[in-house]
Amino acid sequence: MRSRILYEDKEVLVAHKPAGIAVQTARTGQADVVSELKNYLFQGRGGLCMATGRQEPYLGIIHRLDQPVEGLLVFAKTRRSAASLTGQLQRQGDEGSFCKRYYAVLCGIPAAREGRLEDCLYKQPVKNGKRTDYISVIKEAGPEMRDSAEGSGRSESSACPEGRGCPESRSGRQGHRRNAAGDPAPGSKSRPGDRQRLSAAAKEPKICRAVLEYRILQTREEQGLALADIGIDTGRFHQIRAQMAHAGTPLLGDSKYGNERTKALAQTLGVRNVALCAYRLGFLHPVSGKEMNFQIKPENPAFSSFSQL
């Protein structure tokens, strides 16, 4: 088993996922974290949850990490714990809820030692041979939606400032009444072309607000690299990778969001996976209410030359 279990009781399981393995995959014959942990629980090798008969043990996925990213994950072993942890995750950033922190190696040194990035993201399909992959794309906003604060060594950039926001959905803009399915409500008049507009709106990408804050811990001026401590207020697809790349500092080893220079640097340094690690995880135990905190050091060699970890 490539994943390492750091904590387990009757309700939760905390594991360290190595880079290069998916949390869960539908590809036949490819290992993933969920399969490894379910096999472990089924066999009962040192676990507190002995599976009875041939019944598959319950393992609730609370959050995920990208395949080339390493870090901490918590799984629920009961449905009541899954409900509690999911609720905490949805309140991420509030006191007494989920806390996740990341280390990242940036290609490029930001002008500000700390800052906040706020963008609008949407998920875009990309053909990769016979497969369809996905990337997160930043939706550019007009000048009137941008704001920046200068001075004091802190940077703030926003494509979705408070009060303006990003629409979670683009349907239902016509102003007349609709039911939950998007059809005209009883008693309202349907206009010509309504269904065509709804069909087109359904195909438009869902745009989501993405917010993160970063702090630079250490730099390597000779190679143009920076070690950043990153926290996220929202959990979007590829959020850190897409936002940092859009800010001009893509992550070392990120072939999907990097550029030719960063890819060449990763090859020179022997970095094969994205230099991103979910190093800290905190939550309230779903049954006892006890504060649970876990922390690891990155194993990716991209972090080896930084002492402030």
QUITAGI-V649299 format. One record per pair of residues at least 24 apart in sequence whose C-alpha atoms are under 7 Angstrom apart, sorted by the first residue. I is the first residue (numbers start at 1). J is the second residue. Records with the same first field share a line. If there is no record, write none. Layout:
# QUITAGI-V649299
I->J ; J
This chain:
# QUITAGI-V649299
1->36
3->33
9->48
10->48 ; 49 ; 77
11->76 ; 77 ; 78 ; 81
12->74 ; 75 ; 76 ; 77
13->74 ; 75 ; 76
14->73 ; 74 ; 75
15->72 ; 73 ; 74
16->71 ; 72 ; 73
17->70 ; 71 ; 72
18->70 ; 71
19->67 ; 68 ; 69 ; 70 ; 273
20->67 ; 68 ; 69
21->67 ; 68
22->66 ; 67
23->64 ; 65 ; 67
62->86
68->273 ; 274
69->273 ; 274 ; 276 ; 277
70->276 ; 277 ; 278
71->277 ; 278 ; 279
72->278 ; 279 ; 280 ; 281
81->286
84->286
85->286
92->233
93->233
96->284
97->283 ; 284
98->282 ; 283
99->281 ; 282 ; 283
100->231 ; 278 ; 280 ; 281 ; 282
101->230 ; 231 ; 278 ; 279 ; 280 ; 281
102->229 ; 230 ; 231 ; 276 ; 277 ; 278 ; 279 ; 280
103->228 ; 229 ; 230 ; 276 ; 277 ; 278 ; 279
104->227 ; 228 ; 229 ; 251 ; 275 ; 276 ; 277
105->225 ; 226 ; 227 ; 228 ; 251 ; 252 ; 275 ; 276
106->225 ; 226 ; 227 ; 249 ; 250 ; 251 ; 252
107->224 ; 225 ; 226 ; 249 ; 250 ; 251 ; 252 ; 262
108->224 ; 225 ; 226 ; 249
109->224 ; 225 ; 226
112->153 ; 154 ; 155
113->153 ; 154 ; 215 ; 216
114->153 ; 154 ; 155 ; 214 ; 215 ; 216
115->154 ; 155 ; 156 ; 213 ; 214 ; 215
116->155 ; 156 ; 157 ; 212 ; 213 ; 214
117->156 ; 157 ; 158 ; 211 ; 212 ; 213
118->157 ; 158 ; 159 ; 160 ; 210 ; 211 ; 212
119->158 ; 159 ; 160 ; 209 ; 210 ; 211
120->159 ; 160 ; 166 ; 207 ; 208 ; 209 ; 210
121->207 ; 208 ; 209 ; 210
122->205 ; 206 ; 207 ; 208
123->205
136->237 ; 238 ; 242
137->242
160->209
165->209
166->207 ; 208 ; 209
167->207 ; 208
168->206 ; 207 ; 208
169->206 ; 207
170->201
171->198 ; 201
210->234 ; 236 ; 239
217->308
218->308
251->275
271->301 ; 302
275->300 ; 302
